[in-house]
């Protein structure tokens, strides 16, 4: 069975660079900083942004498809 490797986020690299001990305490010991509610708000905002980005990419694909259909309709009209 393949070994499960933990995911390290880019923000964690910055945190580690700033203070390796704080990074370790949070990751290994579950320590929370002074503002865990702000962290939770940031995670929600990033999730919302990701959903918005996926939706905009889907809408762009639909728009390109409709433009191609319109161009074909003009060519064959």
N, C-alpha and C positions, 0 to 999 in steps of 0.2 A: 504494500500500500504506500503511495507517495506521501512524503513528509509534508505537512501543512506549514507553509512559511508565512509568518505574519506580514501584513501590509504596513509599510511605513509611508505616511503621507508627507507631501512636501512641507506642509506646515510643521510637521514634527522635526524635519531636518533643521528648520529655522530655530525651533525651540531648543533642539539639542545644541546647535551652534551657540545660542545665547547662554544656555545653562544646562549642561549635560545631566547634572544631578536632578534638576526639576523635571527634565524629560524622563529620567529613570523612575523617579518617584511616582509620576503620573502613570506611566506605562506599566510598571511592574507592581506598584503598591496601590494603585487606584486612587491616589491623592488627587483632589480637585483644587484648582486655583481659587483665588478669592472671588471670582466672578463666573461661576459655572452657568448661571442663567444667560450670560452674554455668549458663552460658548454654544449653548443649546440654540440660542437665537441665530447665531451664525450658521450652524449646521442646517437649520430649517431654511434659511435664506439660500444657502448653496443648493439644497435639494430643489427648491422652487426654481432657482435659476437653471438648473439642469433640465427640469421638465419643460421650462419655457424654451430653452435652446433646442430640445428635441422637437417640440411642436413647431418652432420656426423652420427647422430643417425639413420637416414633413410638409409644411405649407409651401416652402420654396420648391420642393419636388413636384407638388401638385400644380403649382403655378407654371413651372417649366413644361409639364405635360400638357396643360391647357393651351399654352402658347404654341406648342408643336401641333396640337390638333387644329387650332385656329389657322396656322400657316398652311397645313394640309388642306383645310377647307377652302382657303383662298386659291390655292394652286389648282384644285380640282373643280372649282366653281366656274 
